Amino acid sequence: MHWTRMAAIAALSVAAAIPATPAGAVTGPPPAGASGALAYPTANVWVSPTSWSGDCSRGHTFTFTGQISVLLTPETVRYRWIRSDNASAPIQEVHFGLGQTTRSVSTTWLIGAPGTHSEAIEILSPTHSYSNWASFNLRCTNTPG
């Protein structure tokens, strides 16, 4: 095994023992089937805005920004966006060049249904893992007519 890969695996073992939550990350239980071990690649998701109140007759757009990180490069990561209403986006790929360990991805959700909703990233390969769920609250002020 190449020395750099061995050092990276050792770093993973140490990092797995010290979990960290980035500022602004939404924490909570992982989706069913997710493991608690730190896995690479990792992903974190944020939403903007986190709440909105107004006329929902045309819906409101919420923007989700994700950051996917890998330990070793080059790498290709397959992922998809998943939502709290059980919808999921098509599978996408993001490529990491030599030395490029972080990439940003984004999506939007136009919704007119009041309540608390959320999205996350499901990483499909090279390992399977989930990001945090980023949640928003939509309050509709209009009455159905």
N, C-alpha and C positions, 0 to 999 in steps of 0.2 A: 504494500500500500504506500502511496506517495506520502512523504513527510507532511506536506501542507494539508492534505486531506485528513491525516491522523491528528494534526493539531486542531483542525476545525471540529472533528468529532469530539475531541477532548473538551473543547470550548463549549460545545453543545451540552455535554454532560454537566459541566459546571453551571451553565446558564439555566438548565432545566431545574436546578435546585433553588434558584433565586428568581421567582416570577416577578415581572414588572408590569405595571399598567401605565401606559402613556397618558399624559395629561389630556383630558377631554374624551378619553375612551369610555364607552358605555360598557359596564360590566354586567354580568349576569350568567345564568347557567348556559352552558353550550347546548346546541341542538342535540336531539337524540342521536346517539351513535358517535358523538365526538369524544375523543380521548382527552384526558387532562394533562398529558405530557406536552412539553414544549416541542413543537415540530417546525421544521423549515420546509417550505417557505411559511412566513407568517403574514397576516393581514390585519389592518386596523381600518375602521370605517367611521366617518363623521357625516352628519347631515346638517344642511342649512336651508331654511331656518329650522329650529327645533320646535317651534310652535307658530301657529298662524290662526287668526280669527278673522272671519269676514264672510262675504257672499260666496257660497260654494257652488252656485249654479253652473259655473264654467270650470270648477275645480281650481286647484292651486298646485304649482310645481315645486317639489322639494328636490334639492340637489344633493346627491351622495358622493363623497370623495373617499376613495380608498387608497391605502398605501400598502403595497405588497413588497416584502423584503425577502431576500435569499441570503444564504450564508456563503455558498460557493458559486462562482461564475466561470464560464458562461452557463446559462440555464434558461429553460423555457418553462413557464408556468401556465397550466390550463386552469381556468376558473370560471365561475358564473356568479351573477348576482341572484340572491334569493330574497323573497319578501315574506312578511308576516301573514299575507293572505294566501300563502302557498304557491304563488306564481314564481317562476324563475326565468331568467334571461337565457338566451343561447350561450353555449360554451364559447369562451374567448381565450386567446393566448397572448401572453406578454413575454417578450424576449429580453433577457438581461445579457448585455455584452460583458466582456472581460472587465472585471473590477466594478461593474455597475450593480449595486446590491439593493437599490430601492427604486421602485417605479410607482407612479400615481395613475389611478384609473378613476373613472367617474360614470355616473348614470343619473337619470332623473326619473321622477315618478309624478305624473299628473293625476291627482286624486280629488274627488269631491265628497268622499264618505267621511263623516266626522268620526273622531276617535283617535286612539294612539296606534300608530303603525310603525313598522321598522323594516330595515334591509340589512343584509350582511353579505359577505363574500364567502363562497364555498370554494376552497382550493381543491381541485380534483387530481392534479399531478404536479410534481413528481411524488408528493405525499398527499394524503387527504387530511384537511383540517378546515376550521371555520374561523372567521373573524368574530369580533364582537358584533352585537346587534345595535345599530344606530337608530334611535327612535325619535319620532316627532309626534306632536299633537295637533290635530286639525279641529277647530271649533267653527261650526257654521252658524252664522247669525240670521240667515234668511230662513223663512218658513216655506215648506213645500206648498205649492198652490196649484 
